Amino acid sequence: QVQLVESGGGLVQAGGSLTLSCAASGIFFNYNDMGWYRQVPGKQRELVAGIIVGNNPNYGDFVKGRFTISRDDAKNTVYLQMNRLKSEDTAVYYCAVRRRSSGYEYWGQGTQVTVSS
């Protein structure tokens, strides 16, 4: 059974930093495509950062060098380091992984990030 558990969300002031973590069980990040997404009520879920196997990480246009996605294969955990946070970064952040063999996607439960201005 695949399980993704996000953590690290919270309340931070504008200009501050947060690091989100996504720990996986039942699937390995380094063999599959994965990404961090975010969603604000009333808006579509959008890609924040992703890693396609064999490729460099890609980021949403709004990131503009502020966020960094990284992976610890030994811990089977993916991180999203977020710096210079803005109020518009407030959202629920989700970790997702797509199994390359089947195309099936798995999603975490989400973690709330709130940036106060």
C-alpha positions, 0 to 999 in steps of 0.5 A, a space after each residue: 500500500 502506497 502512503 505519502 505523508 507530508 509535514 512541515 507546513 505552518 504559519 510563517 511571516 512574509 519573507 520567511 522560509 519553510 521546508 516541507 517533507 514528504 515521506 513515502 512508503 510502498 513506492 520509491 521516489 527515485 524510480 518514479 516521477 513526483 511533484 509538489 502541488 498546491 491548491 487554494 480554495 476555488 482555484 485549480 491545483 498547480 504544480 510547484 516543483 517536480 522531478 521527472 526521472 532522468 531530468 532536472 527538476 522543473 518549477 512553476 513560473 511563480 517560483 522564480 528561484 525561491 523554492 528548491 525541490 530535493 530528494 533523499 533516496 536513503 530516507 525515501 523522502 522528498 523536500 521542498 525548501 521554500 524561501 522568500 515566501 509571499 502571502 500568495 504562496 498561502 495554500 495547501 501543499 500536496 506531494 504526489 508520485 506517479 508510478 512509471 509502470 502504470 501511470 497511476 498517481 498517489 497523493 498525500 493528504 496535504 499540509 497547510 502553508 499560511 504566509 502572513 503579510 
